[in-house]
């Protein structure tokens, strides 16, 4: 086993090392918040993809199985889930595009970086509303 005692300097006193700063130390910024949101939406995409797979399996299984699934996705709760999934998908996509732009070395200036993070959120909400507006209008 490794020795877990605190290291000591030659005088026999413990070496005092700085603690790593925690999130409570930092002031939240747009880029930090969008980074966390990007990770959360990435995880949430798994759940939405599972629902998409469920819908496809039900569609392939025939009308007896597809009927209840179609009813659920047509209900208020089902549409709310689909609306949120649409936002999750678009937010994650726009966050990925933002990171791709950064990978090419563009948009790293402080003002531009924060503006891009804000536009990611605003753009994902606007695109979600636009997609649903067009979809409901075409219905």
DSSP file (Angstrom, degrees, kcal/mol; ACC not computed):
  #  RESIDUE AA STRUCTURE BP1 BP2  ACC     N-H-->O    O-->H-N    N-H-->O    O-->H-N    TCO  KAPPA ALPHA  PHI   PSI    X-CA   Y-CA   Z-CA
    1    1 A X              0   0    0      0, 0.0     2,-0.2     0, 0.0     3,-0.0   0.000 360.0 360.0 360.0 149.5    0.0    0.0    0.0
    2    2 A X        -     0   0    0      1,-0.1     2,-0.5     2,-0.0     0, 0.0  -0.473 360.0-103.1 -78.7 151.1    1.1    3.5   -0.7
    3    3 A X        -     0   0    0     -2,-0.2    -1,-0.1     1,-0.1     0, 0.0  -0.622  31.3-170.3 -74.9 124.7    1.9    5.8    2.2
    4    4 A X        +     0   0    0     -2,-0.5    -1,-0.1     2,-0.1     3,-0.1   0.334  44.6 119.6 -99.8   6.5   -1.0    8.2    2.7
    5    5 A X  S    S-     0   0    0      1,-0.1     2,-0.1     3,-0.0     3,-0.1  -0.378  75.7 -97.1 -70.4 151.7    0.8   10.5    5.2
    6    6 A X        -     0   0    0      1,-0.1    -1,-0.1    -2,-0.1    -2,-0.1  -0.446  44.7-105.9 -67.8 138.4    1.1   14.1    4.2
    7    7 A X        -     0   0    0      8,-0.1     8,-2.7    -2,-0.1     2,-0.3  -0.320  36.7-149.0 -64.1 150.1    4.5   14.9    2.7
    8    8 A X  B     -A   14   0A   0      6,-0.3     6,-0.2    -3,-0.1     2,-0.1  -0.902   7.7-125.7-122.8 149.8    6.9   16.8    4.9
    9    9 A X    >   -     0   0    0      4,-2.9     3,-2.5    -2,-0.3     6,-0.0  -0.312  45.3 -88.5 -82.2 174.9    9.6   19.3    4.1
   10   10 A X  T 3  S+     0   0    0      1,-0.3    -1,-0.1     2,-0.1    -2,-0.0   0.766 127.3  61.2 -58.7 -24.1   13.2   18.9    5.4
   11   11 A X  T 3  S-     0   0    0      2,-0.1    -1,-0.3     1,-0.0     3,-0.1   0.517 118.8-110.1 -80.8  -3.1   12.3   20.7    8.7
   12   12 A X  S <  S+     0   0    0     -3,-2.5     2,-0.3     1,-0.3    -2,-0.1   0.503  77.2 127.7  90.0   4.2    9.7   18.0    9.4
   13   13 A X        -     0   0    0      1,-0.1    -4,-2.9     3,-0.0    -1,-0.3  -0.668  68.2 -97.4 -92.6 150.1    6.6   20.3    8.9
   14   14 A X  B     -A    8   0A   0     -2,-0.3     2,-0.5    -6,-0.2    -6,-0.3  -0.366  38.0-114.4 -64.5 143.3    3.8   19.2    6.6
   15   15 A X        -     0   0    0     -8,-2.7     2,-0.7    -2,-0.0    -8,-0.1  -0.674  26.5-142.6 -78.8 125.3    4.0   20.7    3.1
   16   16 A X        -     0   0    0     -2,-0.5     2,-0.3    -3,-0.0    -1,-0.0  -0.808  22.4-175.7 -93.1 117.5    1.1   23.0    2.5
   17   17 A X        -     0   0    0     -2,-0.7     2,-0.1     1,-0.0    -2,-0.0  -0.857  30.4-102.8-112.3 148.3   -0.3   22.8   -1.0
   18   18 A X        -     0   0    0     -2,-0.3     2,-0.2     1,-0.1     3,-0.0  -0.406  35.8-120.5 -68.8 144.0   -3.0   24.9   -2.5
   19   19 A X        -     0   0    0     -2,-0.1     2,-0.2     1,-0.1    -1,-0.1  -0.563  31.1-103.0 -80.5 148.4   -6.4   23.3   -2.8
   20   20 A X        -     0   0    0     -2,-0.2    -1,-0.1     1,-0.1     2,-0.0  -0.535  44.5-108.0 -68.9 133.3   -7.9   23.0   -6.3
   21   21 A X        -     0   0    0     -2,-0.2     2,-0.2     1,-0.1    -1,-0.1  -0.334  33.2-144.6 -65.6 145.2  -10.6   25.6   -6.7
   22   22 A X    >>  -     0   0    0     -3,-0.1     3,-2.0     1,-0.0     4,-0.9  -0.557  30.8 -96.3-103.1 169.5  -14.1   24.4   -6.7
   23   23 A X  T 34 S+     0   0    0      1,-0.3     3,-0.1     2,-0.2    -2,-0.1   0.753 120.8  66.9 -58.9 -24.6  -17.1   25.7   -8.8
   24   24 A X  T 34 S+     0   0    0      1,-0.2    -1,-0.3     3,-0.1     4,-0.1   0.729  97.0  55.3 -69.6 -19.1  -18.2   27.8   -5.8
   25   25 A X  T <4 S+     0   0    0     -3,-2.0    -1,-0.2     2,-0.1    -2,-0.2   0.870  98.4  72.4 -78.6 -38.7  -15.0   29.9   -6.2
   26   26 A X  S  < S-     0   0    0     -4,-0.9     2,-0.5    -3,-0.1    -4,-0.0  -0.446  82.1-122.9 -82.6 150.4  -15.7   30.8   -9.9
   27   27 A X        -     0   0    0     -2,-0.1     2,-0.1     1,-0.0    -1,-0.1  -0.802  38.8-110.5 -87.2 129.4  -18.3   33.2  -11.1
   28   28 A X        -     0   0    0     -2,-0.5     2,-0.3    -4,-0.1    -1,-0.0  -0.351  39.5-170.9 -63.7 136.1  -20.6   31.4  -13.6
   29   29 A X     >  -     0   0    0      1,-0.1     4,-2.4    -2,-0.1     5,-0.2  -0.766  36.9-105.6-120.5 168.7  -20.2   32.5  -17.2
   30   30 A X  H  > S+     0   0    0     -2,-0.3     4,-2.6     1,-0.2     5,-0.2   0.897 119.9  52.3 -61.4 -40.9  -22.2   31.8  -20.3
   31   31 A X  H  > S+     0   0    0      2,-0.2     4,-1.7     1,-0.2    -1,-0.2   0.880 109.7  48.9 -67.1 -36.1  -19.6   29.5  -21.6
   32   32 A X  H  > S+     0   0    0      2,-0.2     4,-2.2     1,-0.2    -1,-0.2   0.941 113.0  47.3 -65.0 -46.2  -19.5   27.5  -18.4
   33   33 A X  H  X S+     0   0    0     -4,-2.4     4,-2.6     1,-0.2    -2,-0.2   0.901 113.1  48.0 -63.5 -41.3  -23.3   27.1  -18.4
   34   34 A X  H  X S+     0   0    0     -4,-2.6     4,-2.3     2,-0.2    -1,-0.2   0.813 108.5  55.4 -71.3 -28.8  -23.4   26.1  -22.0
   35   35 A X  H  X S+     0   0    0     -4,-1.7     4,-1.8    -5,-0.2    -2,-0.2   0.926 111.1  43.8 -65.6 -44.4  -20.7   23.6  -21.5
   36   36 A X  H  X S+     0   0    0     -4,-2.2     4,-2.4     2,-0.2    -2,-0.2   0.918 114.2  50.3 -65.3 -43.2  -22.7   22.0  -18.7
   37   37 A X  H  X S+     0   0    0     -4,-2.6     4,-2.9     1,-0.2     5,-0.2   0.878 107.4  54.8 -62.9 -37.5  -25.9   22.2  -20.8
   38   38 A X  H  X S+     0   0    0     -4,-2.3     4,-1.8     2,-0.2    -1,-0.2   0.902 110.3  45.8 -63.1 -40.8  -24.0   20.5  -23.7
   39   39 A X  H  X S+     0   0    0     -4,-1.8     4,-1.8     2,-0.2    -2,-0.2   0.913 113.6  48.5 -68.1 -42.4  -23.0   17.6  -21.6
   40   40 A X  H  X S+     0   0    0     -4,-2.4     4,-2.5     1,-0.2    -2,-0.2   0.918 112.2  48.4 -65.3 -42.5  -26.5   17.2  -20.1
   41   41 A X  H  X S+     0   0    0     -4,-2.9     4,-1.6     1,-0.2    -1,-0.2   0.853 107.4  57.0 -67.2 -32.0  -28.1   17.4  -23.6
   42   42 A X  H  < S+     0   0    0     -4,-1.8     4,-0.5    -5,-0.2    -1,-0.2   0.907 110.7  42.9 -62.4 -41.1  -25.6   14.8  -24.8
   43   43 A X  H >X S+     0   0    0     -4,-1.8     3,-1.2     1,-0.2     4,-0.7   0.900 111.6  54.8 -69.7 -40.8  -26.8   12.4  -22.1
   44   44 A X  H 3X S+     0   0    0     -4,-2.5     4,-2.0     1,-0.3     3,-0.3   0.762  93.6  70.6 -66.3 -24.7  -30.4   13.2  -22.7
   45   45 A X  H 3X S+     0   0    0     -4,-1.6     4,-2.5     1,-0.2    -1,-0.3   0.817  90.5  61.5 -62.2 -28.6  -30.1   12.3  -26.4
   46   46 A X  H <> S+     0   0    0     -3,-1.2     4,-2.0    -4,-0.5    -1,-0.2   0.931 105.0  46.2 -62.3 -44.5  -29.7    8.7  -25.3
   47   47 A X  H  X S+     0   0    0     -4,-0.7     4,-1.9    -3,-0.3    -2,-0.2   0.914 113.8  48.1 -64.4 -42.9  -33.2    8.8  -23.8
   48   48 A X  H  X S+     0   0    0     -4,-2.0     4,-2.1     1,-0.2    -1,-0.2   0.876 110.4  51.4 -65.8 -37.3  -34.7   10.5  -26.8
   49   49 A X  H  X S+     0   0    0     -4,-2.5     4,-2.4     2,-0.2    -1,-0.2   0.863 107.2  53.8 -67.5 -35.2  -33.0    8.1  -29.2
   50   50 A X  H  X S+     0   0    0     -4,-2.0     4,-2.3     2,-0.2    -2,-0.2   0.898 108.6  49.5 -64.2 -39.7  -34.5    5.2  -27.2
   51   51 A X  H  X S+     0   0    0     -4,-1.9     4,-2.3     2,-0.2    -2,-0.2   0.891 110.0  50.9 -65.7 -38.7  -37.9    6.7  -27.6
   52   52 A X  H  X S+     0   0    0     -4,-2.1     4,-2.3     2,-0.2    -2,-0.2   0.914 110.5  48.9 -62.9 -42.6  -37.3    7.0  -31.3
   53   53 A X  H  X S+     0   0    0     -4,-2.4     4,-2.6     2,-0.2    -2,-0.2   0.890 109.5  52.7 -63.8 -39.4  -36.2    3.4  -31.5
   54   54 A X  H  X S+     0   0    0     -4,-2.3     4,-2.4     1,-0.2    -2,-0.2   0.922 109.8  48.5 -60.4 -44.7  -39.4    2.4  -29.5
   55   55 A X  H  X S+     0   0    0     -4,-2.3     4,-2.2     2,-0.2    -2,-0.2   0.907 112.6  48.0 -62.6 -42.8  -41.5    4.3  -32.1
   56   56 A X  H  X S+     0   0    0     -4,-2.3     4,-2.1     2,-0.2    -2,-0.2   0.896 112.1  48.7 -66.9 -40.5  -39.7    2.6  -35.0
   57   57 A X  H  X S+     0   0    0     -4,-2.6     4,-1.7     2,-0.2    -2,-0.2   0.909 112.2  49.1 -65.1 -41.7  -40.1   -0.9  -33.5
   58   58 A X  H  X S+     0   0    0     -4,-2.4     4,-0.9    -5,-0.2     8,-0.4   0.888 109.9  52.0 -64.4 -38.5  -43.8   -0.3  -32.8
   59   59 A X  H  < S+     0   0    0     -4,-2.2     3,-0.4     1,-0.2    -2,-0.2   0.895 112.7  44.8 -63.8 -40.4  -44.2    0.9  -36.4
   60   60 A X  H  < S+     0   0    0     -4,-2.1    -1,-0.2     1,-0.2    -2,-0.2   0.755 105.6  62.8 -74.6 -24.9  -42.6   -2.3  -37.7
   61   61 A X  H  < S-     0   0    0     -4,-1.7    -1,-0.2     1,-0.2     3,-0.2   0.687 111.1-109.0 -77.9 -18.2  -44.6   -4.5  -35.3
   62   62 A X    >X  -     0   0    0     -4,-0.9     4,-2.7    -3,-0.4     3,-0.8  -0.481  39.9 -54.8 115.9 173.9  -47.9   -3.6  -36.8
   63   63 A X  H 3> S+     0   0    0      1,-0.2     4,-2.1     2,-0.2     5,-0.2   0.799 123.9  61.3 -62.9 -31.7  -51.0   -1.6  -36.0
   64   64 A X  H 34 S+     0   0    0     -3,-0.2     4,-0.5     1,-0.2    -1,-0.2   0.853 116.7  30.7 -65.1 -33.8  -51.8   -3.4  -32.7
   65   65 A X  H <> S+     0   0    0     -3,-0.8     4,-1.1    -7,-0.2    -2,-0.2   0.812 118.7  54.6 -90.2 -36.4  -48.5   -2.3  -31.2
   66   66 A X  H  X S+     0   0    0     -4,-2.7     4,-3.1    -8,-0.4     5,-0.3   0.839  95.3  68.9 -70.1 -32.5  -48.2    1.0  -33.0
   67   67 A X  H  X S+     0   0    0     -4,-2.1     4,-2.4     1,-0.2    -1,-0.2   0.926 102.2  41.3 -55.1 -54.2  -51.6    2.3  -32.0
   68   68 A X  H  > S+     0   0    0     -4,-0.5     4,-2.3     2,-0.2    -1,-0.2   0.873 116.5  50.2 -63.7 -35.5  -50.8    2.8  -28.2
   69   69 A X  H  X S+     0   0    0     -4,-1.1     4,-2.5     2,-0.2    -2,-0.2   0.924 112.2  46.9 -68.4 -43.1  -47.4    4.3  -29.0
   70   70 A X  H  X S+     0   0    0     -4,-3.1     4,-1.4     1,-0.2    -2,-0.2   0.888 111.1  52.9 -64.2 -38.4  -48.9    6.7  -31.5
   71   71 A X  H  X S+     0   0    0     -4,-2.4     4,-0.9    -5,-0.3    -2,-0.2   0.933 109.7  48.7 -61.3 -44.8  -51.6    7.6  -29.0
   72   72 A X  H >< S+     0   0    0     -4,-2.3     3,-1.0     1,-0.2     6,-0.7   0.940 112.1  46.9 -61.7 -47.9  -48.9    8.4  -26.4
   73   73 A X  H 3< S+     0   0    0     -4,-2.5    -1,-0.2     1,-0.3    -2,-0.2   0.722 112.1  52.6 -69.5 -18.7  -46.8   10.5  -28.7
   74   74 A X  H 3< S+     0   0    0     -4,-1.4    -1,-0.3    -5,-0.2    -2,-0.2   0.593  93.6  92.6 -87.4 -12.4  -50.0   12.4  -29.8
   75   75 A X  S <X S-     0   0    0     -3,-1.0     4,-2.7    -4,-0.9     5,-0.2  -0.218  94.4-102.9 -74.3 170.8  -51.0   13.1  -26.2
   76   76 A X  H  > S+     0   0    0      2,-0.2     4,-2.2     1,-0.2     5,-0.2   0.922 123.6  47.2 -61.5 -44.8  -50.0   16.3  -24.4
   77   77 A X  H  > S+     0   0    0      2,-0.2     4,-2.4     1,-0.2    -1,-0.2   0.918 112.6  49.9 -63.4 -43.3  -47.3   14.6  -22.4
   78   78 A X  H  > S+     0   0    0     -6,-0.7     4,-2.3     1,-0.2    -2,-0.2   0.902 111.8  47.4 -62.8 -41.5  -46.0   12.9  -25.5
   79   79 A X  H  X S+     0   0    0     -4,-2.7     4,-2.6    -7,-0.2    -1,-0.2   0.870 110.2  52.9 -68.5 -35.5  -45.9   16.1  -27.5
   80   80 A X  H  X S+     0   0    0     -4,-2.2     4,-2.6    -5,-0.2     5,-0.2   0.922 109.6  48.7 -63.3 -42.9  -44.1   17.9  -24.6
   81   81 A X  H  X S+     0   0    0     -4,-2.4     4,-2.5     1,-0.2    -2,-0.2   0.920 112.8  47.7 -62.0 -43.7  -41.5   15.1  -24.6
   82   82 A X  H  X S+     0   0    0     -4,-2.3     4,-2.2     2,-0.2    -2,-0.2   0.882 111.1  51.4 -65.6 -37.8  -41.0   15.5  -28.3
   83   83 A X  H  X S+     0   0    0     -4,-2.6     4,-2.1     2,-0.2    -2,-0.2   0.937 112.7  44.8 -63.2 -46.7  -40.8   19.3  -28.0
   84   84 A X  H  X S+     0   0    0     -4,-2.6     4,-2.7     1,-0.2    -2,-0.2   0.888 112.0  52.9 -65.5 -38.7  -38.1   19.0  -25.3
   85   85 A X  H  X S+     0   0    0     -4,-2.5     4,-2.6     2,-0.2    -1,-0.2   0.885 106.9  53.0 -63.9 -37.9  -36.3   16.3  -27.3
   86   86 A X  H  X S+     0   0    0     -4,-2.2     4,-2.4     2,-0.2    -2,-0.2   0.929 111.1  46.2 -61.7 -44.7  -36.3   18.7  -30.4
   87   87 A X  H  X S+     0   0    0     -4,-2.1     4,-3.1     2,-0.2     5,-0.3   0.919 111.9  51.3 -63.8 -42.5  -34.8   21.4  -28.2
   88   88 A X  H  X S+     0   0    0     -4,-2.7     4,-2.4     1,-0.2     5,-0.2   0.928 111.6  47.6 -59.5 -45.7  -32.2   19.0  -26.8
   89   89 A X  H  X S+     0   0    0     -4,-2.6     4,-2.0     1,-0.2    -1,-0.2   0.926 115.9  43.1 -62.7 -46.5  -31.2   17.8  -30.3
   90   90 A X  H  X S+     0   0    0     -4,-2.4     4,-2.8     2,-0.2     5,-0.2   0.889 113.5  51.1 -69.7 -39.3  -30.9   21.3  -31.7
   91   91 A X  H  X S+     0   0    0     -4,-3.1     4,-2.3    -5,-0.2    -2,-0.2   0.924 112.4  46.5 -63.9 -43.2  -29.1   22.7  -28.6
   92   92 A X  H  X S+     0   0    0     -4,-2.4     4,-2.1    -5,-0.3    -1,-0.2   0.893 112.9  50.5 -66.2 -38.6  -26.5   19.9  -28.7
   93   93 A X  H  X S+     0   0    0     -4,-2.0     4,-2.2    -5,-0.2    -2,-0.2   0.940 111.9  46.0 -64.4 -47.3  -26.1   20.3  -32.5
   94   94 A X  H  X S+     0   0    0     -4,-2.8     4,-2.3     1,-0.2    -2,-0.2   0.869 111.6  52.6 -65.9 -35.4  -25.5   24.1  -32.2
   95   95 A X  H  X S+     0   0    0     -4,-2.3     4,-2.1    -5,-0.2    -1,-0.2   0.883 108.9  50.6 -64.5 -37.7  -23.1   23.5  -29.2
   96   96 A X  H  X S+     0   0    0     -4,-2.1     4,-2.1     2,-0.2    -2,-0.2   0.890 109.5  49.8 -65.9 -39.4  -21.2   21.1  -31.4
   97   97 A X  H  X S+     0   0    0     -4,-2.2     4,-2.4     2,-0.2    -2,-0.2   0.901 109.0  53.1 -64.5 -40.3  -21.0   23.6  -34.2
   98   98 A X  H  X S+     0   0    0     -4,-2.3     4,-2.0     1,-0.2    -2,-0.2   0.918 110.5  46.8 -59.9 -43.5  -19.7   26.2  -31.7
   99   99 A X  H  X S+     0   0    0     -4,-2.1     4,-2.3     2,-0.2    -1,-0.2   0.856 109.1  54.8 -68.0 -33.9  -17.0   23.8  -30.6
  100  100 A X  H  X S+     0   0    0     -4,-2.1     4,-1.1     2,-0.2    -2,-0.2   0.913 107.7  49.6 -64.5 -41.7  -16.1   23.0  -34.3
  101  101 A X  H ><>S+     0   0    0     -4,-2.4     5,-1.8     1,-0.2     3,-0.6   0.920 111.5  49.2 -61.5 -43.4  -15.6   26.7  -34.9
  102  102 A X  H ><5S+     0   0    0     -4,-2.0     3,-2.1     1,-0.2    -2,-0.2   0.878 103.2  60.9 -63.8 -37.1  -13.4   26.9  -31.8
  103  103 A X  H 3<5S+     0   0    0     -4,-2.3    -1,-0.2     1,-0.3    -2,-0.2   0.807 101.8  53.2 -61.0 -28.5  -11.4   23.9  -33.1
  104  104 A X  T <<5S-     0   0    0     -4,-1.1    -1,-0.3    -3,-0.6    -2,-0.2   0.412 123.4-108.3 -85.9   2.4  -10.5   25.9  -36.2
  105  105 A X  T < 5S+     0   0    0     -3,-2.1     3,-0.3     1,-0.3     2,-0.3   0.617  77.3 126.5  86.2  13.5   -9.2   28.7  -33.9
  106  106 A X      < +     0   0    0     -5,-1.8    -1,-0.3     1,-0.2    -2,-0.1  -0.741  59.9  22.2-104.0 152.9  -12.0   31.2  -34.5
  107  107 A X  S    S+     0   0    0     -2,-0.3    -1,-0.2    -3,-0.1     9,-0.1   0.738  74.9 127.2  73.5  24.1  -14.2   33.0  -32.0
  108  108 A X        +     0   0    0     -3,-0.3     2,-0.1     4,-0.1    -1,-0.1   0.490  35.6 111.4 -93.7  -2.0  -11.9   32.6  -29.0
  109  109 A X  S  > S-     0   0    0      1,-0.1     4,-3.2     4,-0.0     5,-0.3  -0.442  81.4-114.2 -66.7 146.1  -11.9   36.3  -28.1
  110  110 A X  H  > S+     0   0    0      1,-0.2     4,-2.0     2,-0.2     5,-0.2   0.890 113.4  43.7 -52.7 -47.7  -13.8   36.9  -24.8
  111  111 A X  H  > S+     0   0    0      1,-0.2     4,-2.2     2,-0.2    -1,-0.2   0.915 117.2  45.5 -65.6 -42.5  -16.7   38.9  -26.3
  112  112 A X  H  > S+     0   0    0      2,-0.2     4,-2.7     1,-0.2    -2,-0.2   0.899 110.8  53.8 -67.1 -40.8  -17.1   36.6  -29.3
  113  113 A X  H  X S+     0   0    0     -4,-3.2     4,-1.6     1,-0.2    -1,-0.2   0.911 112.1  43.6 -61.2 -43.7  -16.9   33.5  -27.1
  114  114 A X  H  X S+     0   0    0     -4,-2.0     4,-2.2    -5,-0.3    -1,-0.2   0.890 113.0  52.2 -70.0 -39.6  -19.7   34.7  -24.8
  115  115 A X  H  X S+     0   0    0     -4,-2.2     4,-2.9     1,-0.2    -2,-0.2   0.908 108.4  51.1 -63.1 -41.4  -21.8   35.8  -27.7
  116  116 A X  H  X S+     0   0    0     -4,-2.7     4,-1.7     1,-0.2    -1,-0.2   0.889 108.9  51.4 -63.7 -38.1  -21.5   32.4  -29.3
  117  117 A X  H  X S+     0   0    0     -4,-1.6     4,-1.3     2,-0.2    -1,-0.2   0.910 112.3  46.1 -65.0 -41.4  -22.6   30.7  -26.1
  118  118 A X  H  X S+     0   0    0     -4,-2.2     4,-2.7     1,-0.2     5,-0.2   0.919 110.5  52.8 -65.5 -43.3  -25.6   33.0  -25.9
  119  119 A X  H  X S+     0   0    0     -4,-2.9     4,-3.0     1,-0.2     5,-0.3   0.811 102.0  60.9 -64.1 -28.7  -26.5   32.5  -29.5
  120  120 A X  H  X S+     0   0    0     -4,-1.7     4,-1.8    -5,-0.2    -1,-0.2   0.936 110.9  39.1 -61.1 -45.8  -26.4   28.7  -28.9
  121  121 A X  H  X S+     0   0    0     -4,-1.3     4,-2.0    -3,-0.2    -2,-0.2   0.946 119.9  44.5 -69.8 -48.9  -29.2   29.0  -26.4
  122  122 A X  H  X S+     0   0    0     -4,-2.7     4,-2.6     1,-0.2     5,-0.2   0.915 114.9  49.7 -63.1 -43.2  -31.2   31.6  -28.3
  123  123 A X  H  X S+     0   0    0     -4,-3.0     4,-2.7    -5,-0.2     5,-0.2   0.886 109.4  50.4 -64.5 -39.9  -30.7   29.8  -31.6
  124  124 A X  H  X S+     0   0    0     -4,-1.8     4,-2.0    -5,-0.3    -1,-0.2   0.902 113.4  45.5 -67.7 -39.5  -31.8   26.4  -30.2
  125  125 A X  H  X S+     0   0    0     -4,-2.0     4,-2.4     2,-0.2     5,-0.2   0.937 115.1  47.5 -66.7 -45.7  -35.0   27.9  -28.7
  126  126 A X  H  X S+     0   0    0     -4,-2.6     4,-2.5     1,-0.2    -2,-0.2   0.917 113.5  47.0 -63.4 -44.0  -35.8   29.8  -31.9
  127  127 A X  H  X S+     0   0    0     -4,-2.7     4,-2.8     2,-0.2     5,-0.2   0.885 111.1  52.3 -66.2 -37.9  -35.2   26.8  -34.2
  128  128 A X  H  X S+     0   0    0     -4,-2.0     4,-2.4    -5,-0.2     5,-0.2   0.946 112.1  44.7 -62.3 -48.0  -37.3   24.5  -31.9
  129  129 A X  H  X S+     0   0    0     -4,-2.4     4,-2.4     1,-0.2    -2,-0.2   0.908 114.3  50.4 -62.8 -41.3  -40.2   26.9  -32.0
  130  130 A X  H  X S+     0   0    0     -4,-2.5     4,-2.6    -5,-0.2     5,-0.2   0.924 110.6  48.2 -63.3 -45.3  -39.8   27.4  -35.7
  131  131 A X  H  X S+     0   0    0     -4,-2.8     4,-2.5     1,-0.2    -2,-0.2   0.926 115.2  44.7 -61.5 -45.5  -39.8   23.7  -36.4
  132  132 A X  H  X S+     0   0    0     -4,-2.4     4,-2.5    -5,-0.2     5,-0.2   0.862 111.8  52.9 -70.1 -34.3  -42.8   23.0  -34.3
  133  133 A X  H  X S+     0   0    0     -4,-2.4     4,-2.1    -5,-0.2    -2,-0.2   0.942 113.3  43.4 -63.9 -47.2  -44.7   26.0  -35.7
  134  134 A X  H  X S+     0   0    0     -4,-2.6     4,-2.5     2,-0.2    -2,-0.2   0.906 114.2  51.1 -64.4 -41.9  -44.1   24.8  -39.3
  135  135 A X  H  X S+     0   0    0     -4,-2.5     4,-0.8    -5,-0.2    -2,-0.2   0.913 113.8  43.1 -63.6 -43.2  -44.9   21.2  -38.3
  136  136 A X  H  < S+     0   0    0     -4,-2.5    -1,-0.2     1,-0.2    -2,-0.2   0.828 114.2  51.5 -72.5 -30.6  -48.2   22.1  -36.7
  137  137 A X  H  < S+     0   0    0     -4,-2.1    -2,-0.2    -5,-0.2    -1,-0.2   0.877 109.8  49.0 -70.9 -37.9  -49.0   24.5  -39.6
  138  138 A X  H  <        0   0    0     -4,-2.5    -1,-0.2     1,-0.3    -2,-0.2   0.657 360.0 360.0 -74.9 -15.7  -48.4   21.8  -42.2
  139  139 A X     <        0   0    0     -4,-0.8    -1,-0.3    -5,-0.2    -2,-0.1   0.472 360.0 360.0 -72.0 360.0  -50.6   19.4  -40.3
